[in-house]
Amino acid sequence: MLKAPLEQFQILSLVNIKFLNLDFSITNFLLINILALTIFSSLIYLSSARVEASSFQKTSIYFNPNAWQKTIEGISEASAQLISDIITTDNQKYVPIISVVFNFILFSNLIGLIPYTFTATSHVIVTFTLSFSIFIGITIMTFEKYKMQGFALFLPANSSFFLALILVPIEFISYIARPISLGMRLFINLMAGHSLLKVIIGFAWSMLLLENLTSLGLILPMVIVVILFGLELGVALIQTYVFVILTCIYIQDGS
């Protein structure tokens, strides 16, 4: 059992593999990412349009999707709807990358809610890798499309020369802060929520071990745990939604 709330975020080596002074060890971080990929791939496989030959009716023109297919279609429709609502031009070409980011964050957040698992998105290196890679890609795309006119992002229209001396540094700092705020928001919300859950659960477990009537006080912290777990589930979904929305907004600004 974990002793401290922050121990759940430690990257632990499960199988040590070293070759030529390089560390290829299998960690809990790698294991959870493989698990997320496996679950998503399994959902895709189970939702494929496969009909048993014995139960297939050649005279029927209707096809009823199973529950797995409806789940995948719901996730795909949610990400596609965000893209079409925010990105107005050539939004179809952004569907693959946005869908991959959406599903990775969603499954990583949800798997992290399972006890004794690992939350990949609670590490700043993961969230910063996502946010900065998206930010660099959008920046390259913008300057490739508009060339030197891309610097107009840092200069509001109809600004005088002296006003531009003030606004350009502010806009530039604001532009650089985008990937930082995008990654920090996801990292902080997931880490804070999981830490709070661990503290409350540890408190409830300590009261459960009491042998006198004061153990009846366990009811209150357990109720709080259930409520916090529901809130943390909402945070996992909302943070996925917010990350994708901001990504689409940044793409729209650069397109």
C-alpha positions as CSV (number, residue, x, y, z in Angstrom):
1,M,0.0,0.0,0.0
2,L,1.3,3.5,-0.9
3,K,2.5,5.5,2.1
4,A,2.4,9.0,0.7
5,P,0.0,10.7,-1.8
6,L,2.8,11.5,-4.3
7,E,4.2,7.9,-4.4
8,Q,1.5,7.0,-6.9
9,F,3.2,9.2,-9.5
10,Q,6.6,7.6,-9.3
11,I,7.9,5.9,-12.4
12,L,9.1,2.4,-11.2
13,S,11.2,0.0,-13.1
14,L,9.5,-3.4,-13.4
15,V,12.0,-5.2,-15.6
16,N,15.6,-3.9,-15.8
17,I,17.0,-4.0,-19.3
18,K,20.3,-2.2,-20.0
19,F,22.3,-2.4,-23.2
20,L,25.5,-0.3,-24.0
21,N,24.8,2.0,-21.1
22,L,21.3,2.6,-22.4
23,D,18.3,1.9,-20.2
24,F,15.5,0.0,-22.0
25,S,13.8,-1.0,-18.7
26,I,10.1,-1.8,-18.7
27,T,8.4,0.7,-16.3
28,N,4.9,1.2,-15.0
29,F,4.7,4.2,-17.3
30,L,5.4,2.1,-20.4
31,L,3.1,-0.7,-19.1
32,I,0.1,1.7,-18.7
33,N,0.7,3.2,-22.1
34,I,0.7,-0.3,-23.7
35,L,-2.4,-1.1,-21.8
36,A,-4.2,2.0,-23.1
37,L,-3.1,1.2,-26.6
38,T,-4.3,-2.4,-26.1
39,I,-7.7,-1.4,-24.8
40,F,-8.3,1.1,-27.6
41,S,-7.2,-1.5,-30.2
42,S,-9.4,-4.1,-28.6
43,L,-12.4,-1.7,-28.8
44,I,-11.7,-1.1,-32.4
45,Y,-11.5,-4.8,-33.1
46,L,-14.6,-5.6,-31.2
47,S,-16.5,-2.8,-32.9
48,S,-15.6,-3.9,-36.4
49,A,-18.5,-4.9,-38.7
50,R,-18.2,-8.7,-38.3
51,V,-21.3,-10.8,-38.7
52,E,-21.4,-14.5,-38.2
53,A,-22.3,-16.4,-41.3
54,S,-24.9,-18.5,-39.5
55,S,-26.8,-15.5,-38.2
56,F,-26.5,-13.2,-41.3
57,Q,-29.7,-12.7,-43.2
58,K,-29.1,-12.0,-46.9
59,T,-32.5,-10.6,-47.3
60,S,-32.0,-8.0,-44.7
61,I,-30.7,-4.5,-45.6
62,Y,-30.3,-3.3,-42.0
63,F,-27.3,-3.5,-39.8
64,N,-27.4,-3.0,-36.1
65,P,-24.1,-1.9,-34.6
66,N,-23.1,-3.5,-31.3
67,A,-22.3,-1.7,-28.1
68,W,-18.6,-1.5,-28.7
69,Q,-19.1,0.1,-32.1
70,K,-21.5,2.6,-30.6
71,T,-18.8,3.5,-28.0
72,I,-16.1,4.1,-30.6
73,E,-18.5,6.0,-32.9
74,G,-19.5,8.2,-29.9
75,I,-15.9,9.0,-29.1
76,S,-15.1,9.6,-32.8
77,E,-18.2,11.8,-33.3
78,A,-17.3,13.9,-30.2
79,S,-13.8,14.7,-31.5
80,A,-15.0,15.2,-35.0
81,Q,-17.8,17.6,-33.8
82,L,-15.2,19.7,-31.9
83,I,-13.1,20.0,-35.0
84,S,-15.9,21.0,-37.3
85,D,-17.3,23.5,-34.8
86,I,-14.0,25.3,-34.2
87,I,-11.8,24.8,-37.3
88,T,-13.6,26.4,-40.3
89,T,-11.3,25.7,-43.2
90,D,-9.8,22.3,-44.2
91,N,-10.9,20.8,-40.9
92,Q,-11.0,17.2,-42.3
93,K,-7.2,17.0,-42.5
94,Y,-6.9,17.6,-38.8
95,V,-9.2,14.7,-37.8
96,P,-6.5,12.0,-37.5
97,I,-4.1,14.0,-35.2
98,I,-6.9,15.4,-33.1
99,S,-8.5,12.0,-32.7
100,V,-5.2,10.4,-31.6
101,V,-4.6,13.1,-29.0
102,F,-8.2,13.0,-27.8
103,N,-8.2,9.2,-27.4
104,F,-4.7,9.1,-25.8
105,I,-5.6,11.7,-23.1
106,L,-9.1,10.2,-22.5
107,F,-7.9,6.6,-22.0
108,S,-4.9,7.7,-20.0
109,N,-7.1,9.7,-17.7
110,L,-9.7,7.0,-17.3
111,I,-7.1,4.2,-16.7
112,G,-5.5,6.4,-14.0
113,L,-8.8,6.2,-12.0
114,I,-8.3,2.5,-11.5
115,P,-6.7,1.7,-8.1
116,Y,-3.0,0.8,-8.2
117,T,-2.6,1.9,-11.8
118,F,-0.5,4.8,-13.2
119,T,-1.7,8.1,-14.7
120,A,0.5,9.0,-17.6
121,T,-1.1,12.5,-18.0
122,S,-0.2,13.3,-14.4
123,H,3.5,13.8,-15.4
124,V,4.5,17.1,-16.8
125,I,6.9,15.6,-19.3
126,V,4.0,13.9,-21.0
127,T,1.7,16.9,-21.0
128,F,4.5,19.2,-22.2
129,T,5.5,16.8,-24.9
130,L,1.9,16.8,-26.2
131,S,1.4,20.6,-25.9
132,F,4.8,21.7,-27.3
133,S,4.7,19.2,-30.2
134,I,1.3,20.6,-31.1
135,F,2.5,24.1,-30.7
136,I,5.6,23.6,-32.8
137,G,3.5,21.9,-35.5
138,I,1.0,24.8,-35.6
139,T,3.8,27.3,-35.8
140,I,5.5,25.6,-38.7
141,M,2.1,25.2,-40.5
142,T,1.3,28.9,-40.0
143,F,4.7,30.2,-41.3
144,E,4.7,27.7,-44.1
145,K,1.3,29.0,-45.2
146,Y,1.7,32.8,-44.7
147,K,5.5,33.1,-44.8
148,M,6.6,36.5,-43.2
149,Q,3.0,37.5,-42.9
150,G,2.7,35.0,-40.0
151,F,4.3,37.6,-37.8
152,A,1.0,39.5,-38.0
153,L,-0.1,37.2,-35.1
154,F,2.0,39.4,-32.8
155,L,0.7,42.7,-34.1
156,P,-3.0,43.7,-33.8
157,A,-4.5,45.4,-36.8
158,N,-4.4,49.2,-37.0
159,S,-1.8,49.6,-34.3
160,S,0.5,52.6,-34.3
161,F,4.3,52.2,-34.2
162,F,4.6,53.2,-30.5
163,L,1.7,51.0,-29.6
164,A,3.3,48.2,-31.5
165,L,6.4,48.5,-29.4
166,I,4.3,47.6,-26.3
167,L,1.9,45.1,-27.9
168,V,4.3,43.0,-29.8
169,P,6.3,41.8,-26.8
170,I,3.1,41.1,-24.9
171,E,1.5,39.2,-27.7
172,F,4.8,37.2,-28.2
173,I,4.9,36.2,-24.5
174,S,1.2,35.3,-24.7
175,Y,1.9,33.1,-27.7
176,I,4.8,31.4,-26.0
177,A,2.7,30.8,-22.9
178,R,0.1,28.8,-24.9
179,P,1.9,25.4,-24.8
180,I,3.0,26.0,-21.2
181,S,-0.6,26.7,-20.0
182,L,-2.0,23.9,-22.1
183,G,0.4,21.3,-20.6
184,M,0.3,22.6,-17.0
185,R,-3.5,22.7,-16.9
186,L,-3.8,19.0,-17.7
187,F,-0.9,18.0,-15.4
188,I,-2.0,20.0,-12.4
189,N,-5.6,19.0,-12.5
190,L,-4.9,15.3,-12.8
191,M,-2.1,15.3,-10.1
192,A,-4.1,17.4,-7.6
193,G,-7.2,15.3,-8.0
194,H,-5.4,12.0,-7.6
195,S,-3.5,13.3,-4.6
196,L,-6.6,14.5,-2.9
197,L,-8.3,11.1,-3.5
198,K,-5.3,9.3,-1.9
199,V,-5.4,11.5,1.2
200,I,-9.1,11.0,1.8
201,I,-8.9,7.2,1.1
202,G,-5.9,6.9,3.5
203,F,-7.9,8.8,6.1
204,A,-10.9,6.5,5.6
205,W,-8.7,3.4,5.8
206,S,-7.2,4.5,9.0
207,M,-10.6,5.0,10.6
208,L,-11.6,1.5,9.3
209,L,-8.8,0.0,11.3
210,L,-10.1,1.4,14.6
211,E,-11.7,-1.1,16.9
212,N,-14.0,1.1,18.9
213,L,-17.2,3.0,18.1
214,T,-15.2,5.8,16.5
215,S,-14.9,3.6,13.4
216,L,-18.5,4.6,12.6
217,G,-17.1,7.9,11.5
218,L,-15.9,5.9,8.4
219,I,-19.2,6.6,6.7
220,L,-18.5,10.3,6.2
221,P,-15.0,10.0,4.6
222,M,-16.3,7.1,2.4
223,V,-19.2,9.3,1.2
224,I,-16.6,12.0,0.4
225,V,-14.5,9.5,-1.4
226,V,-17.4,8.5,-3.7
227,I,-18.2,12.2,-4.4
228,L,-14.6,13.0,-5.1
229,F,-14.3,10.0,-7.4
230,G,-17.3,11.2,-9.3
231,L,-15.7,14.7,-9.5
232,E,-12.4,13.2,-10.6
233,L,-14.1,11.3,-13.3
234,G,-15.7,14.5,-14.5
235,V,-12.2,16.2,-14.4
236,A,-10.8,13.4,-16.5
237,L,-13.4,13.9,-19.2
238,I,-13.5,17.7,-19.0
239,Q,-9.7,18.1,-19.2
240,T,-9.7,15.9,-22.3
241,Y,-12.4,18.1,-23.8
242,V,-10.6,21.4,-22.8
243,F,-7.2,20.2,-24.2
244,V,-8.7,19.3,-27.6
245,I,-10.8,22.5,-27.7
246,L,-7.7,24.7,-27.1
247,T,-5.7,22.7,-29.6
248,C,-8.5,23.3,-32.2
249,I,-8.6,27.0,-31.3
250,Y,-4.8,27.3,-31.8
251,I,-5.1,25.6,-35.2
252,Q,-7.8,27.9,-36.2
253,D,-5.8,31.0,-35.2
254,G,-2.9,29.7,-37.3
255,S,-4.9,28.7,-40.3
